[in-house]
Amino acid sequence: MNRVVVVGGGLAGVRSVEALRAHGFGGEITMVGAEPHRPYDRPPLSKAVLLGTTDSTIVDSDLDAMEVDFRPGAAATKLREGVLETTGGELPYDGLVIATGAAPIRLPGDGPQHVLRTIDDALELRARLTSGTRVAVIGAGWIGAEVATAARKAGCAVTVVEAAAHPLAVALGPVGAHTIPWYGQAGMDLRLGAAVASVDPGGLTLADGSFVEADVVVTGVGVRPSVDWLAGSGIELDNGVVTDEHLRTSMPGVVAVGDCAAWWSRRYGRRLRVEHWDTALGAPDVAVATLLGDEAVYDPVPYFWSEQFGHMVQYAGDHSGARLLMRGDPDAGARWTACWIAEGDTLAAVLSVDRPRDLLQGRRLIEGGRRIDVEKVSDPAIALRDCTAA
């Protein structure tokens, strides 16, 4: 293998480049990215950048020293075996890393709507978040909550519109309802069970015909994997690029990482696609090892975090099919944890609110697959690490 092309200029892309050199690959590396910027981190966009504490989140990686031919502003348009087609021309390859990420979903309507995915999105939105500005945030998920937090800190009048019965319904199920008081405490208007029909000039039209006036509309209803350019390539697609546990795709010499990759998890016995920083950071090493002929396995415990309304919210695991057990009373104080117990009394997932030790210890229990004492887990005075069954 003499030439490797990495398509995608985000964190997963740059970590793939670093992994190639770390694994001893001495051939040509070309990295293409649709954006005109050098690789940067996305999590701070809805946090530090919106809050005005930083203007740049560029990843500290010396592409020149690694002899990488970096081509910003070159979007992938088509793939055929052995050749990547881009807006900047064709690139032949011996090995290919797909790291094209995901794109935010926009809602119908003729009114202006902001999304938050790129550094340009964040800087443009930040400039609009001024005191007294009426901001409507569509979606009370992770991004919506963080945008609402930043807007309120900037002195905006914030309305959050959520189609579900409570915030974080998709991500956390009923547990998300415990975050409802945070919106009121922050002085926001939270409207639940309110579907948006269209984004119009001057605000939002809801499904019931009512209108929400707004100077700025931010849409935060999720993303879709950026894989349209792979249509007709022969690569299997299903909610992203389908890979095995080695991050190998259905096309020889091609692997996929990051937000666009739907990989097979041995741990959970099903396919996962996780749109978070930890995946972009950890998957490239396994993908590159696979590309270079090793049989490394990617099977992490998914992890992500959110900073919203003055709370640090952290989640690890996958709670699909597990039963919920609360650790502490969310109504009694700010610090609490939710645990999900899988069949066989193993810990499947943990969500901690301002209890980082619970998250760290819970994540280790999930990784170890050890049986736990359910009665002990429900007592927040007992450290999670001490809740294993005899």
MARGULO-522730 format. One line per field, with one value per residue (C-alpha): residue in one letter; x, y, z; residue number from 1. Coordinates in Angstrom, 3 decimals. Each point is the difference from the previous one (the first is absolute). Example, Ala and Ser with C-alpha at 12.3 -4.5 7.8 and 13.67 -1.06 7.14 Angstrom:
BEGIN
bakol A/S
xx 12.300/1.370
yy -4.500/3.440
zz 7.800/-0.660
drenti 1/2
END
This chain:
BEGIN
bakol M/N/R/V/V/V/V/G/G/G/L/A/G/V/R/S/V/E/A/L/R/A/H/G/F/G/G/E/I/T/M/V/G/A/E/P/H/R/P/Y/D/R/P/P/L/S/K/A/V/L/L/G/T/T/D/S/T/I/V/D/S/D/L/D/A/M/E/V/D/F/R/P/G/A/A/A/T/K/L/R/E/G/V/L/E/T/T/G/G/E/L/P/Y/D/G/L/V/I/A/T/G/A/A/P/I/R/L/P/G/D/G/P/Q/H/V/L/R/T/I/D/D/A/L/E/L/R/A/R/L/T/S/G/T/R/V/A/V/I/G/A/G/W/I/G/A/E/V/A/T/A/A/R/K/A/G/C/A/V/T/V/V/E/A/A/A/H/P/L/A/V/A/L/G/P/V/G/A/H/T/I/P/W/Y/G/Q/A/G/M/D/L/R/L/G/A/A/V/A/S/V/D/P/G/G/L/T/L/A/D/G/S/F/V/E/A/D/V/V/V/T/G/V/G/V/R/P/S/V/D/W/L/A/G/S/G/I/E/L/D/N/G/V/V/T/D/E/H/L/R/T/S/M/P/G/V/V/A/V/G/D/C/A/A/W/W/S/R/R/Y/G/R/R/L/R/V/E/H/W/D/T/A/L/G/A/P/D/V/A/V/A/T/L/L/G/D/E/A/V/Y/D/P/V/P/Y/F/W/S/E/Q/F/G/H/M/V/Q/Y/A/G/D/H/S/G/A/R/L/L/M/R/G/D/P/D/A/G/A/R/W/T/A/C/W/I/A/E/G/D/T/L/A/A/V/L/S/V/D/R/P/R/D/L/L/Q/G/R/R/L/I/E/G/G/R/R/I/D/V/E/K/V/S/D/P/A/I/A/L/R/D/C/T/A/A
xx 0.000/1.561/-2.797/-2.668/-2.719/-1.929/-3.287/-1.180/1.876/-1.409/1.318/-0.532/1.903/3.015/0.167/0.016/2.999/1.811/-0.806/1.394/3.356/-0.055/-0.510/3.039/-1.656/2.595/-1.902/-1.930/-2.900/-2.572/-2.736/-2.919/-2.590/-3.123/0.571/2.679/1.476/2.668/-1.400/-1.697/-1.992/-3.788/-1.138/1.209/-2.123/-3.164/1.934/3.129/-0.455/-3.658/0.827/2.758/2.927/1.786/-0.101/1.884/0.011/2.655/1.492/3.653/1.392/2.953/-1.151/3.101/2.330/-1.946/0.342/-3.740/-1.365/-2.944/-2.610/-2.625/-3.111/-0.096/-3.239/-0.388/-2.456/0.278/1.872/0.963/2.380/3.501/-0.997/-1.548/-1.644/-0.073/-0.835/3.758/0.572/0.546/2.214/1.160/0.604/1.152/-1.791/-2.844/-1.292/-3.553/-0.459/-2.566/-2.010/-3.601/-2.085/-2.705/-3.651/-1.826/-3.752/-2.322/-0.856/1.173/1.266/3.680/1.155/3.378/1.555/3.096/2.490/2.970/2.220/-1.566/-3.461/1.085/1.610/-2.955/-2.486/2.049/-0.105/-3.811/-0.286/-0.291/-1.890/-3.736/0.049/-2.919/1.440/-2.048/1.816/-1.626/0.816/0.804/2.713/3.699/0.751/-3.261/0.604/3.557/-1.018/-2.821/2.479/2.354/-2.833/-1.366/3.454/0.215/-3.211/-2.318/-3.676/-0.046/-2.852/0.750/-2.458/0.035/-2.305/0.394/-1.571/3.297/3.603/2.516/-2.793/1.884/3.325/-1.160/-3.653/-1.961/3.167/0.077/-3.093/2.162/1.634/-3.275/0.465/3.363/-1.700/-2.283/2.820/1.939/-2.944/-0.914/-3.314/0.009/-2.821/-0.409/-2.075/0.321/0.886/1.278/-1.802/2.332/2.668/-1.371/1.132/-0.264/-0.255/-1.586/-3.362/-0.939/-2.046/-3.011/0.079/1.424/2.986/3.147/1.623/3.782/2.855/2.282/-1.009/2.387/-0.853/1.426/-1.994/2.850/2.344/0.235/3.197/1.647/-0.024/-2.076/3.177/0.393/-3.252/0.699/3.492/-0.866/0.853/-2.732/-1.908/-2.498/-0.231/3.584/2.829/-0.439/3.163/0.962/1.613/3.335/-1.535/0.419/-2.608/-1.402/2.521/3.567/2.591/-2.577/-0.744/-2.338/0.188/-1.818/-3.564/-0.569/0.986/-2.573/2.155/-0.797/0.402/0.901/-0.798/-3.595/-0.658/-1.285/1.099/0.774/0.553/1.096/0.249/2.433/3.567/1.163/-0.791/1.888/2.946/0.179/-1.182/2.779/2.721/-2.033/-1.001/3.593/1.214/-2.650/1.043/3.611/-0.867/-0.546/-3.202/-0.621/-3.538/-1.952/-2.426/-0.046/-2.474/-1.561/0.593/-1.046/-0.584/-1.943/0.303/-3.402/-1.706/3.007/0.018/2.531/-1.943/1.944/-1.163/1.722/-1.345/-3.128/-3.270/-2.100/-2.161/1.385/-2.020/0.400/1.222/0.346/2.943/-1.082/-3.079/0.160/-2.737/1.994/3.160/2.173/2.258/-1.444/0.675/-2.106/1.124/-1.360/0.250/0.278/-1.128/2.297/0.341/2.853/0.187/-1.042/0.198/0.449/-1.002/1.490/-1.013/2.772/1.274/3.110/1.256/-3.134/0.603/3.641/-0.668/-3.156/1.816/2.600/-2.720/-1.576/3.345/0.681/-3.458/-0.114/-3.247/-1.154/-2.021/-3.115/-0.914/3.410/-0.166/-3.196/1.791/1.942/2.043/1.719/2.678/-0.922/3.305/-1.125/-3.297/1.223/-1.799/1.726
yy 0.000/3.250/2.589/0.606/2.619/1.267/1.613/2.321/2.873/-0.217/-1.612/-3.555/0.872/1.535/-2.803/-2.475/1.797/-0.088/-3.688/-0.818/1.521/-1.486/-3.472/0.506/0.770/1.777/0.510/2.949/1.396/2.382/1.474/1.856/2.046/1.765/2.979/2.634/-0.381/-2.118/-2.834/1.212/-1.337/0.291/-0.433/3.495/1.600/-0.200/0.753/2.190/1.525/0.973/1.306/2.164/-1.461/-1.148/0.643/-3.060/-3.706/-1.111/-3.402/0.140/-2.241/0.755/-1.219/1.345/-1.924/-3.173/0.750/0.089/1.485/1.855/1.315/2.163/1.037/-3.226/-1.902/-3.672/-0.485/-3.655/-3.206/-2.865/-2.720/1.456/3.589/2.780/2.781/3.452/3.559/0.461/-2.930/-3.756/-1.690/-3.591/-1.992/-3.342/0.553/2.352/1.294/1.378/2.656/2.345/0.458/1.160/2.991/1.761/-0.449/3.146/0.522/1.202/3.654/3.240/1.615/0.138/-2.771/-0.565/-3.403/-0.761/-2.341/2.038/2.718/2.418/-0.965/0.660/3.378/1.193/-1.072/1.509/3.383/-0.159/-0.899/3.465/1.278/0.237/-2.071/-2.432/-3.453/-3.071/-3.318/-2.971/-3.179/-0.604/-2.573/0.342/2.747/1.855/0.149/1.249/2.667/1.107/0.219/2.226/2.178/0.581/0.889/2.584/1.593/-1.320/-0.760/-3.733/-2.269/-3.697/-2.009/-3.790/-2.448/-2.693/-0.018/0.902/0.950/-2.628/-2.463/-1.792/-0.131/-0.816/-0.987/0.929/1.094/3.100/1.309/0.733/2.851/1.894/2.191/1.191/1.970/1.844/0.710/1.552/2.246/-1.715/-0.796/-3.778/-1.252/-3.758/-2.111/2.824/-1.132/2.582/0.200/2.534/2.615/3.265/3.630/1.312/-3.326/-3.450/-1.366/-2.930/-3.004/1.312/3.218/2.237/2.251/0.509/3.360/-0.024/2.126/-3.042/-3.612/-2.856/-3.484/-2.798/-3.096/-2.334/-0.887/-2.485/-1.803/1.674/-2.978/1.138/0.212/-3.783/-0.799/-2.447/-0.792/-3.513/0.731/-1.233/2.832/-0.231/3.051/0.716/-2.032/-3.605/-1.510/-3.110/0.048/0.821/3.107/-1.673/0.907/-2.210/1.420/-1.392/2.401/2.366/0.679/2.506/1.959/2.683/1.266/-1.642/-3.544/-2.568/-2.714/-3.421/-0.125/-3.339/1.427/0.907/-2.502/2.573/2.805/3.402/3.450/2.506/3.698/1.084/1.176/-3.154/-2.100/2.322/-0.141/-3.763/-1.694/1.124/-2.086/-3.187/0.952/0.700/-3.250/-1.812/1.841/-1.044/-3.661/-0.444/-1.395/2.652/0.193/3.158/-0.609/2.957/0.974/3.086/3.193/3.627/3.072/3.253/3.258/1.604/2.333/-0.163/-3.808/-2.511/-2.865/-3.152/-3.257/-3.327/-3.249/-0.934/-0.410/-1.632/-2.677/0.603/0.888/3.367/0.486/3.480/0.706/2.962/2.174/2.622/1.979/0.207/1.578/0.770/-3.062/-3.318/-3.048/-2.330/-3.600/-2.516/-3.666/-2.699/-3.598/-1.853/3.064/1.608/3.745/0.955/3.788/2.851/3.659/2.322/3.573/1.815/-3.352/-0.628/-2.733/-2.049/0.310/-1.052/-2.960/-0.999/-0.004/-2.364/-2.325/-0.070/-0.738/-2.808/-1.551/-0.892/-0.813/2.680/0.119/1.912/1.010/1.570/1.853/1.770/1.494/3.106/-0.106/-3.188/0.471/-1.755/-1.836/-1.681/-1.189/-3.196/-3.185/-2.472
zz 0.000/-1.175/-0.057/2.622/-0.360/3.019/-1.007/2.735/1.634/3.507/3.177/-1.270/-3.163/1.692/2.585/-2.900/-1.497/3.328/0.421/-3.443/0.873/3.513/-1.514/-2.189/-3.323/-2.088/-3.236/-1.380/2.040/-1.433/2.169/-1.553/1.855/-1.222/2.313/-0.710/3.490/1.597/2.184/3.170/2.963/-0.159/3.658/1.021/-2.724/2.119/3.168/0.018/-3.465/0.497/3.466/-1.480/1.921/-3.174/-3.733/-1.185/0.823/-2.505/0.837/0.997/-2.725/-2.298/-3.405/-1.702/2.309/-0.780/-3.714/-0.577/-3.202/1.525/-2.417/1.708/-1.868/-2.020/0.548/-0.910/-2.859/-1.027/0.713/-2.219/1.056/0.048/-0.812/2.084/-1.977/1.604/-0.975/-0.275/-2.356/0.128/2.579/-0.541/3.172/1.335/3.316/0.884/3.339/-0.128/2.680/-1.527/3.195/0.057/-1.054/2.040/-0.887/-1.084/0.216/-2.768/-0.392/-1.597/3.176/0.958/2.314/1.595/0.577/2.038/-1.633/-1.220/1.450/-2.478/1.279/3.584/-0.657/-2.088/2.670/2.816/-1.713/0.060/3.691/1.510/3.006/-0.607/-3.194/-0.237/-0.683/-0.846/0.348/-1.715/1.880/3.675/-0.647/0.784/-2.511/0.580/3.752/-0.437/-2.509/2.311/2.878/-2.000/-1.282/3.484/1.327/-2.792/1.273/-2.693/0.516/-0.701/-1.056/-0.424/-2.071/0.352/-1.796/2.656/3.467/1.655/-0.813/-1.133/-0.727/-2.769/1.820/3.536/-0.046/3.178/1.811/-2.168/1.802/3.038/-1.927/-0.506/3.126/-1.312/-2.760/2.379/2.427/-2.883/-0.881/-3.270/-1.616/-0.613/-2.209/-0.008/-2.361/-2.514/-3.515/-2.475/-3.341/-1.608/0.601/-1.306/-0.160/3.537/1.788/0.025/-0.992/2.218/-1.056/1.934/-2.058/2.707/-0.668/2.076/-0.691/-0.180/-1.303/-0.188/-0.609/0.779/-1.219/2.121/-0.919/-0.866/-2.837/-2.845/-1.029/-2.985/-2.340/-2.989/-2.067/0.399/-1.828/-2.798/1.253/1.133/3.619/2.332/1.670/2.852/2.258/-0.980/-1.450/1.116/1.485/1.917/3.440/-1.664/-1.651/-3.393/-2.637/-2.750/-2.502/0.110/1.367/1.500/3.681/1.664/3.264/1.960/-0.316/-3.388/1.060/1.154/1.545/1.417/3.778/1.526/3.426/-0.827/-2.783/-2.449/-2.268/1.546/-1.436/2.629/-0.845/2.679/0.467/1.766/-3.069/-2.341/2.381/0.565/-3.187/-2.399/1.642/-0.497/-3.550/-1.006/1.566/-2.057/-3.150/0.558/0.499/3.744/1.545/2.641/1.410/0.714/2.849/2.390/2.668/-1.648/1.952/-0.321/2.098/-0.016/1.908/0.438/2.483/2.335/0.105/-1.264/-1.544/-0.940/-1.518/-0.630/-1.425/-1.907/1.908/-2.726/1.631/3.504/3.091/1.684/3.553/1.488/2.261/2.060/-0.369/-2.789/1.750/3.222/-1.352/-2.991/0.163/-1.127/-2.115/-2.119/-0.480/-2.479/0.956/-2.667/0.237/2.373/2.231/-1.884/-0.466/-3.552/0.201/2.438/-0.142/2.586/0.752/1.872/1.297/-2.145/2.320/-0.671/-3.729/0.227/2.276/-1.874/-3.320/1.434/1.260/-3.465/-1.636/2.468/-0.377/3.689/1.824/2.403/3.195/-1.041/3.573/0.499/-3.317/1.061/3.022/-1.141/3.195/-1.205/-2.653/-3.240/-0.019/3.246/-1.455/-1.614/1.018/2.308
drenti 1/2/3/4/5/6/7/8/9/10/11/12/13/14/15/16/17/18/19/20/21/22/23/24/25/26/27/28/29/30/31/32/33/34/35/36/37/38/39/40/41/42/43/44/45/46/47/48/49/50/51/52/53/54/55/56/57/58/59/60/61/62/63/64/65/66/67/68/69/70/71/72/73/74/75/76/77/78/79/80/81/82/83/84/85/86/87/88/89/90/91/92/93/94/95/96/97/98/99/100/101/102/103/104/105/106/107/108/109/110/111/112/113/114/115/116/117/118/119/120/121/122/123/124/125/126/127/128/129/130/131/132/133/134/135/136/137/138/139/140/141/142/143/144/145/146/147/148/149/150/151/152/153/154/155/156/157/158/159/160/161/162/163/164/165/166/167/168/169/170/171/172/173/174/175/176/177/178/179/180/181/182/183/184/185/186/187/188/189/190/191/192/193/194/195/196/197/198/199/200/201/202/203/204/205/206/207/208/209/210/211/212/213/214/215/216/217/218/219/220/221/222/223/224/225/226/227/228/229/230/231/232/233/234/235/236/237/238/239/240/241/242/243/244/245/246/247/248/249/250/251/252/253/254/255/256/257/258/259/260/261/262/263/264/265/266/267/268/269/270/271/272/273/274/275/276/277/278/279/280/281/282/283/284/285/286/287/288/289/290/291/292/293/294/295/296/297/298/299/300/301/302/303/304/305/306/307/308/309/310/311/312/313/314/315/316/317/318/319/320/321/322/323/324/325/326/327/328/329/330/331/332/333/334/335/336/337/338/339/340/341/342/343/344/345/346/347/348/349/350/351/352/353/354/355/356/357/358/359/360/361/362/363/364/365/366/367/368/369/370/371/372/373/374/375/376/377/378/379/380/381/382/383/384/385/386/387/388/389/390
END
